[in-house]
Amino acid sequence: MASDNGSKPDALDIGDQRPCVVLVPLDKPKHRQSCYDCCVRCLGGVPYASLVATLMCFSGIALFCGCGHQALTEMERLIETYFARNLQDYITLAYLIQYFQYIIYGLASFFFLYCILLLAEGFYTTSAVKQTFGEFRSTVCGRCLSTTFIVVTYVLAVIWLLVFAVSALPVYFFYNMATTCHTIDALSETATSINQLCIDARQYGLLPWNAMPGKACGMTLSTVCQTREFYLTYDLYIAAFAGAGITLLALLTYVISTTYNFAVLRYLGRKGIGTRC
């Protein structure tokens, strides 16, 4: 303290005049992601199951529609040439084949668009599940959309199962025809009753029962089996049948992947994560 006689103040009464330095911690430099990390992050949001299913669906539909369309045309020629002599006998079959070909055009367009939609939905749900974009993006509308895709895809899978079964019928017809021809060729030198071995197109519903002759027997049938049209049609129907099977497998893959993603979204939604719409 200062004395009464005007002496100098004590050192304690004089404030410290040195500058005050405040140490502020510097922010750590942000870690820049490498190209590899960015690629891994992007690949983490790819719906591989939906991508594989899309490729399978495209290839299956291409086989079924392309080969099926040409097989119907070749089959009409076979029936017209060897199994029916009157135009009225196979005119109904010709109309049905024409209608089926138009349906094939529609199927190709529909599945092309629908597979793209399913792939886009797979990208959305996979990114939401894995939180690829940081914040969880599951919404009520998104889960409703996923439910719609699951139901529609399941119905399509059931319908396509019937298509798969129906596509096996012409394969069965040509298989029986080829087997009968093989039997005729094996017995042609030892048996005289090969004319009793026949293939009746009327039994398979290809021709009406009053169609004449409606069937091919013996060496006539063997001649039919040796034509280019027979082998081409048989191979085309086998390819169309395989395409139908690939498409069915793709639809089942879609159902499994979309159901799994929806289940995860619903589970996380119950946890209170991302219920916006």
C-alpha positions as CSV (number, residue, x, y, z in Angstrom):
1,M,0.0,0.0,0.0
2,A,1.1,3.6,-0.5
3,S,2.5,5.3,2.6
4,D,1.0,8.5,4.0
5,N,4.2,10.5,3.3
6,G,3.8,9.9,-0.5
7,S,6.2,7.0,-0.8
8,K,6.0,4.9,-3.9
9,P,3.4,2.2,-4.0
10,D,4.2,-1.4,-3.3
11,A,4.9,-3.8,-6.1
12,L,1.7,-5.7,-5.1
13,D,-0.5,-2.7,-6.0
14,I,0.9,-2.5,-9.5
15,G,-0.8,-4.8,-12.0
16,D,1.2,-7.1,-14.1
17,Q,1.8,-5.2,-17.4
18,R,3.0,-8.3,-19.3
19,P,0.8,-9.2,-22.3
20,C,-1.5,-12.1,-21.7
21,V,-1.1,-14.9,-24.3
22,V,-4.1,-17.2,-24.7
23,L,-3.2,-20.5,-26.3
24,V,-6.0,-21.6,-28.7
25,P,-5.8,-25.2,-29.8
26,L,-5.6,-25.4,-33.6
27,D,-8.1,-27.5,-35.4
28,K,-6.8,-30.8,-36.6
29,P,-6.6,-30.9,-40.4
30,K,-9.5,-32.8,-41.9
31,H,-8.6,-36.1,-43.2
32,R,-9.0,-36.2,-46.9
33,Q,-10.4,-39.4,-48.2
34,S,-8.3,-41.2,-50.7
35,C,-9.6,-42.4,-54.0
36,Y,-9.7,-45.9,-52.6
37,D,-11.8,-44.9,-49.6
38,C,-14.3,-43.1,-51.9
39,C,-14.6,-46.1,-54.1
40,V,-15.2,-48.4,-51.1
41,R,-17.8,-46.0,-49.8
42,C,-19.6,-45.9,-53.2
43,L,-19.4,-49.6,-53.7
44,G,-20.9,-50.1,-50.2
45,G,-24.1,-48.6,-51.5
46,V,-24.4,-50.9,-54.5
47,P,-27.3,-53.4,-54.2
48,Y,-25.4,-56.4,-55.6
49,A,-28.4,-58.7,-55.2
50,S,-30.6,-56.4,-57.2
51,L,-27.9,-55.8,-59.7
52,V,-27.4,-59.5,-60.3
53,A,-31.2,-60.0,-60.5
54,T,-31.5,-57.2,-63.0
55,L,-28.8,-58.8,-65.3
56,M,-30.5,-62.2,-64.9
57,C,-33.9,-60.7,-65.7
58,F,-32.6,-58.9,-68.8
59,S,-30.9,-62.0,-70.2
60,G,-33.9,-64.2,-69.3
61,I,-36.4,-62.0,-70.9
62,A,-34.2,-61.6,-74.0
63,L,-34.0,-65.3,-74.3
64,F,-37.6,-66.0,-73.7
65,C,-39.0,-63.2,-75.9
66,G,-36.5,-63.5,-78.7
67,C,-36.3,-67.3,-79.0
68,G,-40.0,-67.7,-78.2
69,H,-41.1,-65.3,-80.9
70,Q,-39.1,-67.1,-83.6
71,A,-40.0,-70.6,-82.3
72,L,-43.7,-69.8,-82.6
73,T,-43.1,-68.7,-86.3
74,E,-41.2,-71.9,-87.1
75,M,-43.8,-74.1,-85.3
76,E,-46.6,-72.6,-87.4
77,R,-44.7,-73.6,-90.5
78,L,-44.2,-77.2,-89.3
79,I,-47.9,-77.6,-88.4
80,E,-49.0,-76.1,-91.7
81,T,-46.6,-78.3,-93.7
82,Y,-46.8,-81.7,-92.1
83,F,-49.9,-81.9,-89.8
84,A,-52.7,-79.9,-91.5
85,R,-53.8,-79.9,-95.1
86,N,-56.7,-77.5,-94.7
87,L,-56.3,-73.8,-93.9
88,Q,-59.3,-73.9,-91.6
89,D,-57.7,-76.6,-89.4
90,Y,-54.8,-74.4,-88.2
91,I,-56.2,-70.9,-88.7
92,T,-57.0,-70.8,-84.9
93,L,-53.5,-71.8,-84.1
94,A,-52.2,-69.1,-86.4
95,Y,-54.2,-66.5,-84.7
96,L,-53.1,-67.6,-81.3
97,I,-49.5,-67.6,-82.3
98,Q,-49.9,-64.0,-83.6
99,Y,-51.5,-62.9,-80.3
100,F,-48.8,-64.6,-78.3
101,Q,-46.2,-62.7,-80.4
102,Y,-47.8,-59.4,-79.6
103,I,-47.9,-60.4,-75.9
104,I,-44.2,-61.1,-76.1
105,Y,-43.5,-57.5,-77.4
106,G,-45.4,-56.2,-74.4
107,L,-43.6,-58.5,-71.9
108,A,-40.2,-57.3,-73.2
109,S,-41.1,-53.7,-72.7
110,F,-42.7,-54.2,-69.3
111,F,-39.9,-56.2,-67.8
112,F,-37.3,-53.8,-69.1
113,L,-38.9,-50.9,-67.3
114,Y,-39.8,-52.8,-64.2
115,C,-36.3,-54.2,-63.7
116,I,-34.9,-50.7,-63.9
117,L,-37.4,-49.5,-61.3
118,L,-36.5,-52.5,-59.0
119,L,-32.8,-51.7,-59.5
120,A,-33.4,-48.0,-58.5
121,E,-35.4,-49.1,-55.5
122,G,-32.6,-51.5,-54.6
123,F,-30.1,-48.6,-54.6
124,Y,-32.4,-46.5,-52.4
125,T,-33.0,-49.2,-49.8
126,T,-29.4,-50.4,-49.7
127,S,-28.1,-46.9,-49.3
128,A,-30.6,-46.3,-46.5
129,V,-29.7,-49.5,-44.7
130,K,-26.0,-48.9,-44.9
131,Q,-26.3,-45.2,-44.2
132,T,-24.0,-44.5,-47.1
133,F,-24.9,-40.8,-47.3
134,G,-24.3,-40.1,-43.6
135,E,-27.8,-39.4,-42.3
136,F,-30.2,-42.2,-42.3
137,R,-32.7,-41.7,-45.1
138,S,-35.5,-44.1,-44.4
139,T,-39.0,-42.5,-44.7
140,V,-42.5,-43.7,-44.3
141,C,-43.1,-43.1,-48.0
142,G,-40.0,-45.0,-48.8
143,R,-41.1,-48.0,-46.8
144,C,-44.6,-47.9,-48.3
145,L,-42.9,-47.9,-51.8
146,S,-40.8,-50.9,-50.8
147,T,-43.9,-52.7,-49.7
148,T,-45.6,-52.1,-53.0
149,F,-42.6,-53.4,-54.9
150,I,-42.5,-56.5,-52.7
151,V,-46.2,-57.3,-53.3
152,V,-46.1,-56.6,-57.1
153,T,-42.9,-58.6,-57.5
154,Y,-44.3,-61.5,-55.6
155,V,-47.5,-61.5,-57.7
156,L,-45.3,-61.4,-60.9
157,A,-43.2,-64.3,-59.6
158,V,-46.4,-66.4,-59.1
159,I,-47.7,-65.5,-62.6
160,W,-44.3,-66.2,-64.1
161,L,-44.2,-69.6,-62.5
162,L,-47.3,-70.5,-64.6
163,V,-45.6,-69.1,-67.7
164,F,-42.5,-71.2,-66.9
165,A,-44.8,-74.3,-66.7
166,V,-46.6,-73.5,-69.9
167,S,-43.3,-72.9,-71.7
168,A,-42.3,-76.5,-70.9
169,L,-45.2,-77.9,-73.0
170,P,-43.8,-77.3,-76.4
171,V,-40.4,-78.6,-75.2
172,Y,-42.2,-81.8,-74.0
173,F,-44.0,-82.0,-77.4
174,F,-40.7,-81.8,-79.4
175,Y,-38.9,-84.1,-77.0
176,N,-41.5,-86.8,-77.5
177,M,-41.3,-86.2,-81.3
178,A,-37.5,-86.6,-81.3
179,T,-37.7,-89.7,-79.1
180,T,-40.3,-91.3,-81.4
181,C,-38.2,-90.5,-84.5
182,H,-35.1,-92.1,-82.8
183,T,-37.2,-95.2,-82.2
184,I,-38.3,-95.3,-85.8
185,D,-34.8,-95.0,-87.0
186,A,-33.7,-97.8,-84.7
187,L,-36.5,-100.1,-85.8
188,S,-36.6,-99.2,-89.5
189,E,-34.4,-102.2,-90.5
190,T,-35.9,-104.8,-88.2
191,A,-39.6,-104.0,-87.8
192,T,-42.4,-103.6,-90.3
193,S,-44.9,-101.9,-88.0
194,I,-43.1,-98.5,-87.6
195,N,-46.2,-96.8,-89.2
196,Q,-47.9,-97.4,-85.9
197,L,-45.5,-95.0,-84.2
198,C,-47.1,-91.5,-84.5
199,I,-47.1,-88.0,-83.1
200,D,-50.6,-86.6,-83.0
201,A,-50.7,-82.8,-82.8
202,R,-54.3,-82.9,-81.8
203,Q,-53.5,-84.6,-78.5
204,Y,-51.5,-81.6,-77.5
205,G,-54.2,-79.1,-78.4
206,L,-52.3,-77.7,-81.3
207,L,-55.1,-78.7,-83.8
208,P,-58.8,-79.4,-83.5
209,W,-59.9,-83.0,-83.4
210,N,-61.4,-82.9,-86.8
211,A,-58.1,-81.8,-88.4
212,M,-56.8,-84.0,-91.1
213,P,-54.4,-85.8,-91.0
214,G,-53.4,-84.2,-87.6
215,K,-50.6,-86.6,-87.1
216,A,-47.4,-87.8,-88.6
217,C,-46.4,-91.5,-88.6
218,G,-43.6,-93.8,-89.5
219,M,-41.1,-92.6,-92.1
220,T,-43.0,-89.4,-92.6
221,L,-42.4,-88.5,-89.0
222,S,-38.8,-89.5,-89.4
223,T,-38.5,-87.2,-92.4
224,V,-40.0,-84.3,-90.4
225,C,-37.4,-84.9,-87.6
226,Q,-34.6,-84.6,-90.1
227,T,-35.6,-81.1,-91.4
228,R,-33.9,-77.9,-90.4
229,E,-37.1,-76.4,-89.2
230,F,-37.6,-79.2,-86.6
231,Y,-34.1,-78.8,-85.0
232,L,-34.3,-75.0,-85.1
233,T,-37.7,-74.9,-83.5
234,Y,-36.7,-77.5,-80.8
235,D,-33.6,-75.5,-79.9
236,L,-35.5,-72.2,-79.8
237,Y,-38.1,-73.7,-77.5
238,I,-35.4,-75.0,-75.2
239,A,-33.7,-71.6,-75.1
240,A,-37.1,-69.9,-74.4
241,F,-37.7,-72.4,-71.6
242,A,-34.3,-71.6,-70.1
243,G,-35.0,-67.9,-70.4
244,A,-38.3,-68.3,-68.5
245,G,-36.4,-70.2,-65.8
246,I,-33.7,-67.4,-65.5
247,T,-36.4,-64.8,-65.3
248,L,-38.2,-66.7,-62.6
249,L,-35.0,-67.0,-60.6
250,A,-34.4,-63.2,-61.0
251,L,-37.9,-62.4,-59.7
252,L,-37.3,-64.6,-56.7
253,T,-34.0,-62.9,-56.1
254,Y,-35.8,-59.5,-56.2
255,V,-38.4,-60.7,-53.7
256,I,-35.7,-61.9,-51.3
257,S,-33.5,-58.8,-51.5
258,T,-36.4,-56.3,-51.3
259,T,-38.0,-58.2,-48.4
260,Y,-34.7,-58.2,-46.5
261,N,-34.1,-54.5,-47.0
262,F,-37.6,-53.7,-46.0
263,A,-37.3,-55.7,-42.9
264,V,-34.1,-53.8,-41.9
265,L,-35.7,-50.5,-42.7
266,R,-38.8,-51.3,-40.6
267,Y,-36.6,-52.5,-37.7
268,L,-34.6,-49.3,-37.7
269,G,-37.7,-47.3,-38.1
270,R,-39.1,-48.8,-34.9
271,K,-35.9,-47.6,-33.2
272,G,-37.0,-44.1,-34.0
273,I,-34.5,-43.6,-36.9
274,G,-35.7,-41.7,-39.8
275,T,-39.5,-41.7,-39.8
276,R,-39.8,-38.6,-42.0
277,C,-42.0,-38.4,-45.0
